[in-house]
Amino acid sequence: MTQKIPTRIYLNEDEMPRYWYNLRADMKEKPDPILHPGTLKPVVNADMEPIFCKEAVKQELDDNTKLIPIPEGIQNFYRAYRPAALIRAYYLEKELGTPAEIYYKFEGTNTSGSHKLNSAGPQTFYAKEEGLKSLTTETGAGQWGTALAMACAFYGLDLTVYMVKVSSEQKPYRKAVMETYGAKVIPSPSNTTESGRKILAADPNTGGSLGCAISEAVEAAIKTDKCRYVLGSVLNHVLLHQSVIGLETKIALDKYNIKPDIIIGCAGGGSNVGGLIAPFMGEKLAGKSNTRFIAVEPASCPSFTRGRYAYDFADTAQTTPLLRMYTLGCGFIPSANHAGGLRYHGMSPILSKLYHDGHLEARSEIQTDVFAAAIRFMKTEGILPAPESSHAIKAAIDEALECKKTGEKKVILFGLSGTGYFDLSAYMSYNAKTLSDQVPTDEDLQKGFASIPNIPQNK
């Protein structure tokens, strides 16, 4: 007799992962090294420690340690909201009339409403252990800033958040939550930093970008005593922390001997999809599975699908080390119309390498189609999804409908990385039919590509 899969698959607290999984250790072809912008040589710990916490730097540059222990102080933080549920989307399956089985890992059951807390906690813990007093960061739609504000309040550190200006205007309640936790929130670009003033001088009306906000946050951290900068996506150590998503998901699926055929995640900088796919991708690289992996990005900021694989700066002011990644150019400013937080010009070096080598697929979606999928999901599953997460929902629905056409019974897994309750203004615009689709032209992209540094590795 076939065992019925419960709607929600929960883990016990003692089943939570005790280690993070470092996918790079199982990659035969490693991501290209991070380069020092002055010497163009691979960075060493001492190059990055003035910017980041020492333990984060150690994890960032570790390509070989497969399992990295999660300290007890971080496990205690995780227990406040983990483990997260893996949910079988029975109602969505029925509405679609598909033979596919659809599952989603729901990361929205904490005050930040997203997966970002999985790295905010560790990075703040390490800062506290190092004796630091404050942190700086950037945030796009606000999920990362909210998560870091929560973590800083928990561990007792001060926090300054540079929030992309257009997002701070679209999402005032995100700003309010961060400030309630004690964080200082500054719309970016601002007049509080040299890099911000330079960006404003070039374009006083800019809505900002994550690249702009990173420039300001890094500058502020370097100029402040006992302060470091922390990042919520893109970097190796962030994807490492987010592997807790995939590890929990795999434990839950293994309980019922479920093997996913397709795994889907939204992609802005890569933390959510990178964390979800990590242990499953490790199996594929070892020849143990044929799972397809799909990263879904917005058509308004198409790093994977229209970007270039090159060394680029992580910030607009060109102050950071160089990362080899799929990029639209550090000078690219995405449309202010875009409602989600997927506004970064580049993509995780790990995911970029996997995509470049053919292990990962990518597609882009226009935002009106994404919101239509979000509402279809909400009406069946009862959760209001974040616009970012809804990119993955759109692709999952498309794959499920393809199964309906072919009659194939595939297992589809996607990451529901957060909730959309702070995004109601975007939903209001969609309902009023005032939410439009803005896709950059080739000419728009060329302006961004012109900002990619001219170094030998990019020729």
ABEGO torsion letter per residue (X at the ends): XBBBBBABBBBBAAABBABBBBAAAABABBBBBBBBAAAGBBBBAAAAAAABBAAAAAAAABAABABBBBBAAAAAAAAAAOBBBBBBBAAAAAAAGBABBBBBBBAABBAAGBAAAAAAAAAAAAAAAAGBABBBBBBBAGAAAAAAAAAAAAAGBBBBBBBBAAAAAABAAAAAAAAAAGBBBBBOBBAABAAAAAAAAABAABAEBAAAAAAAAAAAAAABBGBBBBBABGBAAAAAAAAAAAAAAAAAAAAAGBBBABBBBBBAAGAAAAAAAAAAAAAAAAGABABBBBBBBBAABBAAAABBBBBBBABAAGABBBBBBBBAEAABBBBAABABABABABBBAAAAAAAAAGABBBBBBBAAAAAAAAAAAAAAAGBBBBAAAAAAAAAAAAAAAAAAAAGBBBBBBBBBABBAAAAAAAAAAAAAGABBBBBBBAAAAAAAAAABBBBAAAX
